[in-house]
C-alpha cells in the first residue's frame, strides 16, 4: 500500500506540471542560486581566446582549453596578458569568495567571465560546460548572469568496497561525476567484516589475509548454493593506487574521506591479527562470508588494540589529506566486552558505567589521537551512545532524529538517513529491480523532495547541519554496473538538494525539463543508469470513466511504447505520439503497460497503470 500511495503522489506531481510554463532556455543541475537570462549568445569562433589572471585561474583556463579541443576540435589560444580588442574573451578571474566555492558567471556576446576562488572557478566551469550547445557546428553559450554558491559545505556519497570491490577506473568515474554535479566528498568505506581493502605496510596480513574471503553470500533472499558461492573473493587497493585516486579527486575539488571501521565491523582485521580480539587466546577467525553483524570486535581493554589502530591511522592519514577521518562506530555488539576480563578491567579502572560508555571511551581515545595529528573524526550516529567525543562530527544514518539530537548538543552533522538517501534501496517494484536489501525504498522523487535541515531545529542549531551524503552499501552489488544503476540518476537529485537553495528547487523543472536533457547526455556514454518510466504514468490504479493521458519522455530523444494487451510493453507496440484517450463503461477495467526506450537502447522497467470504472 505504501508503494502505491507514493506512486499516486508521483503521478499527481508530474501530471500537475503540465500547467506550468514552457521549457527554460538553460537546463542546469544543480539549479543555481541566482540566474538572470538575457538575449543573445556568445559563439566560440576563430578570434576567441581564453584569458586567466594568475596561476590559480590558469588551472580552470587549461581545463576549458582541453574540453573544447577534445569535444569540438577547437584549439583556442591561452594567454595571461591583455587580450586584443578584436578578440572574444573567455576570462577566469581569481577572487576571494565571501562563501567558499561560490562563483559568478557572466556571459555577454563578446565576453565570458568566471570569477571565484579556486573551487568556485572550477564549479563555474562545470556550469559553463552544461550551458554549451552547438549552433552551425560552433559552440554557443546563452547570454546570462549567474551568482551561485552551495547550500551545504559537505556534499557527498559513501562508496562501500568492503562487501564488493571495484577497479580504480570505476572509482575515478564516480569522482568525475561528483565533480560534474558540484559534489565535493567521496567517502570511501575501506574496511569491513567482509574484507580489508587498503594496504597497510606495517601490518601486511591485513591484505594478505584480511582482504580475501573463502566465499560470498548470494543474497539474503535465496537458498541457492546454500546462500554461498564457495568461491574465493577479494582484493585491495595498494597505497600507490590510493594516492592516484586522492590526486585525481583533488584536481576536481573532491575530498576523499577514508573510513576505517572501529570498534565493530572488524572481523577481517581479526582474521589477520586475532590477538586484537577479546580474551587471553582469541580466534581463530575468518573473513566473513555472510552478510550481517558479527559479535567479534576489537578488544577495548587491550593496549595493543590502540597501538594497532594508531599505527593504521598514521599510515591512512599519510595517504589522505582530508580534514576528516571516518572511524565508523556503528553496529558494535557489546557481548564479547561483557565477558572479557580486559574490557571489564577498563570499565572499572576508568569508572565507566557500562559497555556503552566503554565504546565512548574507545571513540574518544581514537579522537584524541586523530586530533593530535591535526585531523577531526566523523562517525556514524552510534558514536552518540555513552557520550560523544567533544570534537566529533556525526553522520546521522539510522533516522533523522539522531541528527537532530547531535545538532542540539552542538555537534556538526552530515545527514545520511536511510529513510531518504540510502542508494542501496530499491527504486521501483521489487520484482522488476535488481536484487537489493529487503525493506528499503528510496525513489528518485523521494530523494529530490528530501530537505536535509530539519525544520524543528532553531536557526542556531540549523548551522550544525553541514551537509548531506548518500550511502551505497554493496552486499548485492557484485558488479560496478549495478552500482551505476543504483547511483544514476539519483545522484542528480542529491546534487540539487545539496547545492541549490531550498526556495530555488523546482520539481517540475527538474523532472520534466532539466533531468531529461542530462540523461540524454548520460545515455551517450558507457554508463548504466536507471531509465525512469514515462512522465505522467505510474504503477497505480486510477478510478474514473474518461481519461486523457498526456505523457512526456524522461530522457530527451527517448520513445514511449504502450499496449493494452496485458503483456509487457516493447518496441512492437504503439508509439506515444499524442494524448491517449481511455473511455470505460460502468464496470470496465483496462490495464495500460508502458516502457521507455532511450536512443542508446536502454530501457525502463514496465509501468502498469490500471484504469477502473467500478
Helices and strands as residue ranges (DSSP letters): H 2-16, G 17-19, E 34-43, E 48-52, H 55-72, E 77-79, E 88-94, E 103-107, E 111-116, H 118-131, E 133-135, E 138-148, E 154-160, H 168-180, E 185-189, E 191-192, E 195-196, H 205-208, E 212-213, G 224-227, E 233-234, H 239-251, E 255-262, H 267-272, G 274-276, H 303-319, E 324-328, H 335-338, H 341-349, H 355-372, E 376-380, G 381-384, E 393-396, H 400-408, E 413-415, H 418-421, G 430-432, H 444-448, H 459-462, E 465-472, H 480-487, H 490-499, G 502-504, H 507-508, I 509-514, H 515-523, E 540-543, E 546-549, E 559-563, E 574-575, E 580-583, E 589-597, E 607-612
